[in-house]
């Protein structure tokens, strides 16, 4: 009889566990801030040791130094322009990820290293600039899937060869 009462007892549904993700996100944010601060210190140390070049800080989160500056022209690329650039991508110690290559790039309409996408818009035809790009403005926590790993600071020297307006007008 006791077995009958216990066996007929109504089952109580299990309630879902309450998980708080807020603490997890706060921890991830704090960890990323630490990593970004360490990377920024590494970049600043590199810039201080480079006594040949003068680097400027960009509002877009990267540093750059003119190797060849055009003080005559006022024309810089804008969204939709097709630019021809020659560039390389290296580590800060100049170990090469990608040797010099030339490519056409449609400004703000194609994927490219985010720091370089913004940097190209600062340039005039014929200028050469060396960019130092922190990982969060480059390939971040994913890398490029080929040679560039996660959280990798990049250095790139880029020459803007030509600016073509959408109606094929060359500047």
N, CA, C and O of each residue as an XYZ file, in Angstrom:
684
protein
N       0.804     -1.182      0.000
C       0.000      0.000      0.000
C       0.864      1.270      0.000
O       0.586      2.214     -0.739
N       1.890      1.284      0.815
C       2.796      2.435      0.862
C       3.420      2.642     -0.502
O       3.568      3.778     -0.952
N       3.780      1.578     -1.151
C       4.365      1.662     -2.475
C       3.393      2.295     -3.463
O       3.814      3.025     -4.361
N       2.129      2.033     -3.315
C       1.122      2.609     -4.183
C       1.023      4.113     -4.001
O       0.890      4.845     -4.983
N       1.085      4.590     -2.757
C       1.014      6.042     -2.517
C       2.243      6.761     -3.040
O       2.146      7.844     -3.616
N       3.405      6.145     -2.834
C       4.637      6.757     -3.297
C       4.706      6.712     -4.819
O       5.134      7.682     -5.443
N       4.299      5.621     -5.415
C       4.349      5.459     -6.858
C       3.370      6.380     -7.574
O       3.617      6.764     -8.718
N       2.285      6.735     -6.940
C       1.278      7.584     -7.569
C       1.506      9.067     -7.300
O       0.733      9.915     -7.745
N       2.562      9.365     -6.577
C       2.849     10.768     -6.248
C       3.074     11.557     -7.538
O       3.762     11.093     -8.447
N       2.501     12.728     -7.605
C       2.640     13.583     -8.788
C       4.085     14.081     -8.883
O       4.656     14.560     -7.904
N       4.661     13.957    -10.082
C       6.043     14.398    -10.291
C       6.111     15.921    -10.324
O       5.278     16.584    -10.942
N       7.080     16.435     -9.674
C       7.280     17.887     -9.668
C       8.294     18.238    -10.750
O       9.395     17.688    -10.775
N       7.924     19.152    -11.644
C       8.860     19.491    -12.728
C      10.114     20.169    -12.187
O      10.089     20.886    -11.187
N      11.222     19.906    -12.901
C      12.478     20.560    -12.516
C      12.473     21.979    -13.052
O      12.051     22.228    -14.181
N      12.923     22.860    -12.273
C      13.000     24.272    -12.676
C      14.370     24.531    -13.303
O      15.371     23.972    -12.855
N      14.420     25.376    -14.338
C      15.732     25.674    -14.935
C      16.613     26.422    -13.948
O      16.150     27.213    -13.126
N      17.895     26.138    -14.067
C      18.852     26.841    -13.212
C      19.021     28.253    -13.721
O      19.014     28.501    -14.927
N      19.166     29.142    -12.824
C      19.395     30.544    -13.179
C      20.898     30.771    -13.277
O      21.621     30.652    -12.288
N      21.359     31.100    -14.481
C      22.780     31.386    -14.689
C      22.939     32.873    -14.920
O      22.198     33.479    -15.693
N      23.884     33.436    -14.262
C      24.153     34.853    -14.457
C      25.313     35.006    -15.426
O      26.433     34.590    -15.129
N      25.048     35.606    -16.594
C      26.109     35.825    -17.567
C      26.764     37.189    -17.376
O      27.801     37.476    -17.974
N      26.163     38.016    -16.553
C      26.691     39.355    -16.333
C      28.114     39.302    -15.812
O      28.975     40.042    -16.287
N      28.371     38.439    -14.841
C      29.724     38.333    -14.296
C      30.701     37.837    -15.343
O      31.835     38.312    -15.409
N      30.275     36.887    -16.162
C      31.139     36.374    -17.220
C      31.543     37.490    -18.177
O      32.722     37.641    -18.500
N      30.562     38.275    -18.630
C      30.863     39.364    -19.556
C      31.754     40.417    -18.907
O      32.650     40.957    -19.556
N      31.519     40.705    -17.660
C      32.371     41.670    -16.960
C      33.810     41.174    -16.887
O      34.753     41.951    -17.034
N      33.967     39.874    -16.658
C      35.310     39.296    -16.604
C      35.983     39.352    -17.966
O      37.168     39.673    -18.054
N      35.253     39.048    -19.025
C      35.811     39.098    -20.380
C      36.209     40.526    -20.729
O      37.282     40.750    -21.288
N      35.363     41.483    -20.408
C      35.665     42.896    -20.678
C      36.907     43.327    -19.917
O      37.779     43.993    -20.476
N      36.996     42.954    -18.648
C      38.169     43.315    -17.845
C      39.438     42.690    -18.423
O      40.485     43.336    -18.474
N      39.342     41.432    -18.860
C      40.496     40.756    -19.444
C      40.920     41.435    -20.748
O      42.114     41.616    -20.989
N      39.955     41.811    -21.587
C      40.270     42.492    -22.849
C      40.910     43.851    -22.601
O      41.824     44.246    -23.324
N      40.444     44.561    -21.601
C      41.052     45.858    -21.270
C      42.508     45.678    -20.860
O      43.366     46.477    -21.237
N      42.788     44.628    -20.088
C      44.172     44.355    -19.684
C      45.036     44.026    -20.905
O      46.148     44.536    -21.043
N      44.512     43.165    -21.793
C      45.264     42.802    -22.997
C      45.525     44.022    -23.881
O      46.626     44.190    -24.404
N      44.508     44.872    -24.045
C      44.670     46.076    -24.861
C      45.684     47.029    -24.244
O      46.473     47.642    -24.963
N      45.673     47.160    -22.924
C      46.634     48.031    -22.254
C      48.060     47.502    -22.431
O      48.982     48.280    -22.674
N      48.245     46.181    -22.310
C      49.570     45.588    -22.511
C      50.043     45.782    -23.943
O      51.211     46.086    -24.185
N      49.129     45.603    -24.888
C      49.495     45.773    -26.294
C      49.842     47.225    -26.590
O      50.790     47.497    -27.326
N      49.093     48.148    -26.031
C      49.372     49.573    -26.225
C      50.739     49.930    -25.663
O      51.479     50.695    -26.280
N      51.082     49.392    -24.511
C      52.400     49.635    -23.925
C      53.506     49.074    -24.812
O      54.554     49.700    -24.973
N      53.275     47.896    -25.385
C      54.266     47.284    -26.286
C      54.464     48.171    -27.521
O      55.593     48.375    -27.967
N      53.378     48.690    -28.062
C      53.459     49.556    -29.242
C      54.176     50.858    -28.899
O      55.035     51.308    -29.658
N      53.836     51.460    -27.777
C      54.486     52.714    -27.375
C      55.978     52.503    -27.152
O      56.785     53.371    -27.486
N      56.344     51.368    -26.595
C      57.751     51.052    -26.403
C      58.455     50.921    -27.755
O      59.567     51.418    -27.929
N      57.816     50.261    -28.697
C      58.375     50.128    -30.047
C      58.580     51.508    -30.674
O      59.635     51.786    -31.245
N      57.570     52.367    -30.567
C      57.631     53.704    -31.161
C      58.749     54.535    -30.527
O      59.454     55.260    -31.229
N      58.913     54.434    -29.221
C      59.986     55.168    -28.534
C      61.361     54.703    -28.995
O      62.288     55.508    -29.087
N      61.500     53.422    -29.284
C      62.787     52.879    -29.713
C      63.094     53.187    -31.175
O      64.252     53.139    -31.588
N      62.074     53.499    -31.952
C      62.264     53.838    -33.359
C      62.618     55.319    -33.446
O      61.736     56.172    -33.540
N      63.904     55.614    -33.416
C      64.374     57.009    -33.396
C      64.397     57.636    -34.786
O      64.617     58.841    -34.908
N      64.178     56.854    -35.823
C      64.218     57.366    -37.194
C      62.888     57.984    -37.600
O      62.860     59.011    -38.280
N      61.789     57.367    -37.189
C      60.460     57.801    -37.616
C      59.714     58.535    -36.511
O      59.924     58.279    -35.326
N      58.843     59.449    -36.916
C      57.968     60.156    -35.984
C      56.556     59.629    -36.218
O      56.007     59.756    -37.312
N      55.980     59.043    -35.186
C      54.652     58.444    -35.303
C      53.593     59.379    -34.744
O      53.800     60.070    -33.747
N      52.452     59.376    -35.422
C      51.287     60.111    -34.961
C      50.237     59.096    -34.531
O      50.136     58.009    -35.099
N      49.463     59.463    -33.528
C      48.386     58.602    -33.066
C      47.116     58.947    -33.826
O      46.792     60.123    -33.993
N      46.405     57.943    -34.280
C      45.167     58.148    -35.027
C      43.975     58.058    -34.085
O      44.017     57.337    -33.088
N      42.932     58.776    -34.396
C      41.685     58.671    -33.641
C      41.036     57.304    -33.856
O      40.123     56.926    -33.122
N      41.505     56.570    -34.851
C      40.964     55.248    -35.160
C      41.726     54.120    -34.476
O      41.489     52.951    -34.781
N      42.628     54.440    -33.565
C      43.265     53.414    -32.748
C      44.556     52.833    -33.270
O      44.989     51.788    -32.784
N      45.192     53.465    -34.239
C      46.480     52.981    -34.735
C      47.458     54.145    -34.774
O      47.072     55.298    -34.580
N      48.735     53.836    -35.028
C      49.779     54.844    -35.136
C      50.324     54.803    -36.549
O      50.291     53.759    -37.200
N      50.827     55.938    -37.031
C      51.357     55.973    -38.390
C      52.490     56.977    -38.503
O      52.566     57.955    -37.759
N      53.378     56.697    -39.472
C      54.535     57.537    -39.723
C      54.710     57.687    -41.227
O      54.750     56.698    -41.959
N      54.815     58.934    -41.682
C      55.014     59.183    -43.114
C      56.435     58.831    -43.517
O      57.395     59.258    -42.877
N      56.564     58.046    -44.589
C      57.858     57.767    -45.192
C      58.064     58.693    -46.387
O      59.185     59.084    -46.713
N      56.939     59.031    -47.034
C      56.936     59.950    -48.169
C      55.620     60.708    -48.099
O      54.550     60.118    -48.252
N      55.696     62.026    -47.866
C      54.490     62.819    -47.672
C      54.312     63.806    -48.819
O      55.270     64.446    -49.252
N      53.075     63.926    -49.309
C      52.725     64.862    -50.371
C      52.113     66.102    -49.717
O      51.036     66.025    -49.125
N      52.776     67.207    -49.820
C      52.264     68.439    -49.216
C      51.565     69.324    -50.235
O      51.133     70.426    -49.897
N      51.444     68.863    -51.480
C      50.850     69.668    -52.543
C      49.373     69.319    -52.739
O      48.521     70.207    -52.735
N      49.076     68.068    -52.907
C      47.720     67.627    -53.225
C      46.821     67.639    -51.981
O      47.292     67.446    -50.861
N      45.541     67.866    -52.196
C      44.570     67.816    -51.106
C      43.635     66.627    -51.243
O      42.785     66.414    -50.378
N      43.768     65.854    -52.301
C      42.830     64.788    -52.619
C      43.157     63.508    -51.856
O      44.245     62.949    -51.991
N      42.203     63.057    -51.059
C      42.317     61.776    -50.367
C      41.143     60.899    -50.806
O      40.107     61.426    -51.211
N      41.282     59.593    -50.737
C      40.205     58.708    -51.160
C      38.985     58.814    -50.254
O      39.101     59.055    -49.052
N      37.822     58.631    -50.852
C      36.564     58.605    -50.109
C      35.818     57.325    -50.472
O      36.206     56.610    -51.396
N      34.761     57.046    -49.746
C      33.974     55.832    -49.953
C      33.608     55.668    -51.429
O      33.110     56.594    -52.070
N      33.864     54.478    -51.944
C      33.545     54.161    -53.330
C      34.705     54.312    -54.294
O      34.688     53.711    -55.368
N      35.723     55.105    -53.938
C      36.904     55.233    -54.794
C      37.634     53.893    -54.851
O      37.649     53.139    -53.878
N      38.230     53.614    -55.989
C      39.070     52.426    -56.126
C      40.515     52.896    -56.073
O      40.956     53.685    -56.908
N      41.242     52.404    -55.083
C      42.635     52.797    -54.935
C      43.531     51.607    -55.254
O      43.177     50.455    -55.003
N      44.690     51.909    -55.808
C      45.714     50.897    -56.027
C      46.779     51.132    -54.973
O      47.349     52.220    -54.885
N      47.044     50.109    -54.174
C      48.018     50.229    -53.093
C      49.047     49.121    -53.202
O      48.782     48.035    -53.717
N      50.220     49.434    -52.701
C      51.296     48.443    -52.562
C      51.616     48.405    -51.075
O      51.879     49.441    -50.465
N      51.594     47.201    -50.486
C      51.753     47.104    -49.034
C      52.379     45.778    -48.634
O      52.417     44.817    -49.404
N      52.863     45.765    -47.410
C      53.322     44.532    -46.788
C      52.703     44.466    -45.400
O      52.164     45.458    -44.910
N      52.779     43.312    -44.772
C      52.319     43.169    -43.394
C      53.373     42.374    -42.643
O      53.732     41.265    -43.038
N      53.869     42.962    -41.542
C      54.917     42.320    -40.740
C      54.555     42.389    -39.259
O      53.593     43.045    -38.858
N      55.360     41.690    -38.467
C      55.313     41.861    -37.018
C      56.088     43.130    -36.686
O      56.723     43.712    -37.566
N      56.046     43.562    -35.446
C      56.810     44.749    -35.050
C      58.309     44.547    -35.244
O      59.031     45.508    -35.511
N      58.788     43.307    -35.111
C      60.221     43.040    -35.281
C      60.599     42.834    -36.749
O      61.709     42.392    -37.048
N      59.679     43.153    -37.666
C      59.862     43.075    -39.115
C      59.834     41.660    -39.687
O      60.098     41.487    -40.877
N      59.523     40.639    -38.880
C      59.295     39.305    -39.442
C      58.058     39.401    -40.321
O      57.017     39.896    -39.889
N      58.175     38.929    -41.546
C      57.121     39.144    -42.540
C      55.983     38.133    -42.430
O      56.211     36.928    -42.328
N      54.755     38.647    -42.453
C      53.576     37.811    -42.656
C      53.305     37.727    -44.152
O      53.149     36.642    -44.712
N      53.253     38.901    -44.790
C      52.998     38.988    -46.217
C      53.976     39.989    -46.824
O      54.053     41.138    -46.388
N      54.728     39.541    -47.837
C      55.661     40.420    -48.532
C      54.873     41.441    -49.336
O      53.648     41.367    -49.433
N      55.597     42.395    -49.910
C      54.937     43.453    -50.677
C      54.067     42.867    -51.781
O      54.476     41.971    -52.520
N      52.875     43.394    -51.862
C      51.941     43.020    -52.919
C      51.135     44.240    -53.323
O      50.978     45.177    -52.539
N      50.630     44.228    -54.536
C      49.840     45.343    -55.047
C      48.411     44.850    -55.231
O      48.175     43.739    -55.706
N      47.466     45.699    -54.843
C      46.066     45.329    -55.029
C      45.212     46.563    -55.209
O      45.566     47.659    -54.775
N      44.085     46.361    -55.856
C      43.067     47.398    -55.948
C      42.095     47.170    -54.798
O      41.760     46.032    -54.470
N      41.656     48.243    -54.202
C      40.758     48.174    -53.054
C      39.692     49.256    -53.212
O      40.020     50.425    -53.419
N      38.423     48.875    -53.116
C      37.326     49.836    -53.157
C      37.093     50.332    -51.735
O      36.710     49.560    -50.856
N      37.322     51.606    -51.518
C      37.287     52.198    -50.177
C      35.922     51.978    -49.521
O      34.881     52.325    -50.078
N      35.957     51.396    -48.329
C      34.787     51.133    -47.483
C      33.757     50.199    -48.114
O      32.616     50.139    -47.656
N      34.143     49.474    -49.152
C      33.203     48.536    -49.760
C      33.783     47.127    -49.861
O      33.115     46.215    -50.350
N      35.012     46.945    -49.407
C      35.652     45.633    -49.431
C      36.290     45.383    -48.084
O      36.589     46.317    -47.339
N      36.499     44.104    -47.773
C      37.212     43.742    -46.554
C      38.699     43.967    -46.754
O      39.267     43.647    -47.797
N      39.302     44.519    -45.737
C      40.735     44.736    -45.701
C      41.070     44.887    -44.224
O      40.148     44.979    -43.413
N      42.304     44.918    -43.842
C      42.661     45.110    -42.447
C      41.981     46.405    -41.975
O      42.232     47.463    -42.552
N      41.124     46.348    -40.934
C      40.373     47.544    -40.530
C      41.240     48.776    -40.289
O      40.858     49.880    -40.675
N      42.387     48.608    -39.664
C      43.275     49.754    -39.446
C      43.755     50.359    -40.754
O      43.864     51.580    -40.870
N      44.043     49.515    -41.741
C      44.485     50.015    -43.049
C      43.324     50.644    -43.813
O      43.528     51.602    -44.558
N      42.120     50.127    -43.643
C      40.959     50.725    -44.287
C      40.835     52.200    -43.882
O      40.582     53.065    -44.720
N      41.014     52.465    -42.605
C      40.942     53.837    -42.115
C      42.177     54.632    -42.519
O      42.078     55.812    -42.855
N      43.337     53.989    -42.486
C      44.588     54.661    -42.824
C      44.647     55.121    -44.266
O      45.189     56.188    -44.555
N      44.099     54.332    -45.171
C      44.099     54.699    -46.596
C      43.387     56.024    -46.804
O      43.771     56.808    -47.671
N      42.356     56.279    -46.017
C      41.580     57.519    -46.179
C      42.348     58.756    -45.717
O      41.908     59.880    -45.955
N      43.491     58.560    -45.061
C      44.349     59.678    -44.656
C      45.357     60.033    -45.747
O      45.983     61.092    -45.696
N      45.511     59.157    -46.723
C      46.616     59.259    -47.669
C      46.259     60.025    -48.937
O      45.096     60.146    -49.323
N      47.310     60.532    -49.561
C      47.212     61.168    -50.871
C      48.021     60.329    -51.853
O      48.894     59.559    -51.454
N      47.723     60.485    -53.140
C      48.422     59.722    -54.173
C      49.933     59.923    -54.053
O      50.409     61.052    -53.935
N      50.676     58.826    -54.085
C      52.133     58.872    -54.029
C      52.703     58.795    -52.627
O      53.911     58.620    -52.470
N      51.880     58.918    -51.615
C      52.392     58.874    -50.241
C      52.664     57.442    -49.803
O      52.012     56.496    -50.246
N      53.645     57.314    -48.922
C      53.966     56.043    -48.288
C      53.923     56.261    -46.789
O      54.562     57.174    -46.265
N      53.165     55.416    -46.100
C      53.007     55.527    -44.649
C      53.243     54.159    -44.026
O      52.811     53.140    -44.565
N      53.930     54.141    -42.886
C      54.060     52.927    -42.091
C      53.031     53.003    -40.976
O      52.990     53.971    -40.217
N      52.201     51.972    -40.887
C      51.156     51.893    -39.870
C      51.534     50.861    -38.827
O      52.068     49.804    -39.163
N      51.264     51.157    -37.568
C      51.380     50.183    -36.485
C      49.960     49.997    -35.955
O      49.340     50.932    -35.448
N      49.463     48.773    -36.086
C      48.053     48.505    -35.846
C      47.895     47.484    -34.718
O      48.379     46.357    -34.826
N      47.215     47.879    -33.633
C      46.972     46.909    -32.566
C      46.016     45.815    -33.049
O      45.261     46.018    -34.000
N      46.055     44.678    -32.400
C      45.283     43.525    -32.859
C      43.790     43.808    -32.950
O      43.121     43.293    -33.846
N      43.255     44.617    -32.039
C      41.817     44.868    -32.085
C      41.416     45.735    -33.282
O      40.226     45.836    -33.581
N      42.364     46.360    -33.971
C      42.096     47.094    -35.212
C      42.619     46.322    -36.422
O      42.640     46.830    -37.543
N      43.048     45.063    -36.163
C      43.542     44.211    -37.251
C      42.654     42.965    -37.310
O      41.481     43.059    -37.669
N      43.200     41.814    -36.963
C      42.452     40.571    -37.058
C      41.978     40.044    -35.712
O      41.318     39.007    -35.658
N      42.302     40.744    -34.615
C      41.760     40.429    -33.293
C      41.960     39.009    -32.834
O      43.034     38.427    -32.991
N      40.895     38.455    -32.256
C      40.973     37.134    -31.633
C      40.797     35.993    -32.624
O      40.790     34.829    -32.224
N      40.653     36.306    -33.917
C      40.472     35.240    -34.900
C      41.694     35.017    -35.786
O      41.866     33.928    -36.334
N      42.544     36.031    -35.935
C      43.633     35.922    -36.896
C      43.050     36.011    -38.299
O      41.855     36.258    -38.461
N      43.878     35.812    -39.303
C      43.367     35.890    -40.677
C      43.074     34.505    -41.258
O      42.654     34.381    -42.408
N      43.298     33.481    -40.458
C      43.038     32.132    -40.937
C      44.182     31.536    -41.734
O      44.093     30.394    -42.188
N      45.259     32.296    -41.911
C      46.401     31.807    -42.687
C      47.688     31.986    -41.884
O      48.117     31.073    -41.179
N      48.294     33.149    -41.993
C      49.598     33.387    -41.383
C      49.529     34.189    -40.090
O      50.366     34.006    -39.205
N      48.548     35.068    -39.968
C      48.465     35.967    -38.820
C      47.632     35.310    -37.728
O      46.477     34.938    -37.936
N      48.253     35.179    -36.554
C      47.585     34.531    -35.435
C      46.686     35.477    -34.657
O      46.463     36.621    -35.053
N      46.181     34.978    -33.550
C      45.274     35.771    -32.723
C      46.042     36.834    -31.939
O      47.207     36.648    -31.587
N      45.372     37.940    -31.677
C      45.925     39.041    -30.879
C      47.307     39.478    -31.354
O      48.209     39.682    -30.542
N      47.473     39.619    -32.652
C      48.771     39.959    -33.238
C      48.822     41.425    -33.648
O      48.012     41.881    -34.456
N      49.783     42.161    -33.084
C      50.038     43.535    -33.496
C      50.683     43.501    -34.876
O      51.575     42.690    -35.129
N      50.234     44.379    -35.764
C      50.759     44.389    -37.129
C      51.456     45.701    -37.440
O      51.148     46.751    -36.876
N      52.405     45.600    -38.357
C      53.053     46.778    -38.926
C      52.948     46.637    -40.434
O      53.195     45.562    -40.981
N      52.583     47.722    -41.106
C      52.422     47.666    -42.551
C      52.915     48.964    -43.160
O      52.585     50.052    -42.688
N      53.705     48.841    -44.208
C      54.118     50.010    -44.971
C      53.324     49.987    -46.264
O      53.384     49.024    -47.028
N      52.575     51.063    -46.500
C      51.625     51.111    -47.601
C      51.882     52.334    -48.463
O      52.059     53.439    -47.950
N      51.901     52.135    -49.775
C      52.034     53.230    -50.733
C      50.744     53.330    -51.528
O      50.266     52.338    -52.078
N      50.180     54.532    -51.586
C      48.977     54.773    -52.382
C      49.428     55.162    -53.785
O      49.966     56.248    -54.000
N      49.202     54.259    -54.735
C      49.682     54.446    -56.105
C      48.715     55.278    -56.934
O      49.127     56.154    -57.695
N      47.420     54.994    -56.780
C      46.452     55.667    -57.636
C      45.085     55.720    -56.958
O      44.718     54.826    -56.195
N      44.338     56.789    -57.253
C      42.963     56.935    -56.783
C      42.077     57.069    -58.016
O      42.256     57.983    -58.820
N      41.120     56.154    -58.159
C      40.159     56.222    -59.275
C      38.784     56.505    -58.704
O      38.303     55.781    -57.832
N      38.160     57.546    -59.192
C      36.805     57.887    -58.787
C      35.849     56.883    -59.440
O      36.200     56.277    -60.452
N      34.654     56.698    -58.884
C      33.719     55.700    -59.429
C      33.411     55.867    -60.925
O      33.096     54.883    -61.594
N      33.495     57.082    -61.457
C      33.243     57.295    -62.881
C      34.536     57.134    -63.699
O      34.648     57.647    -64.813
N      35.532     56.391    -63.106
C      36.816     56.066    -63.753
C      37.733     57.280    -63.936
O      38.738     57.185    -64.642
N      37.414     58.395    -63.327
C      38.301     59.553    -63.373
C      39.511     59.262    -62.490
O      39.343     58.939    -61.314
N      40.713     59.367    -63.025
C      41.938     59.087    -62.263
C      42.433     60.399    -61.664
O      42.506     61.432    -62.330
N      42.775     60.312    -60.358
C      43.327     61.492    -59.689
C      44.777     61.272    -59.406
O      45.436     62.147    -58.845
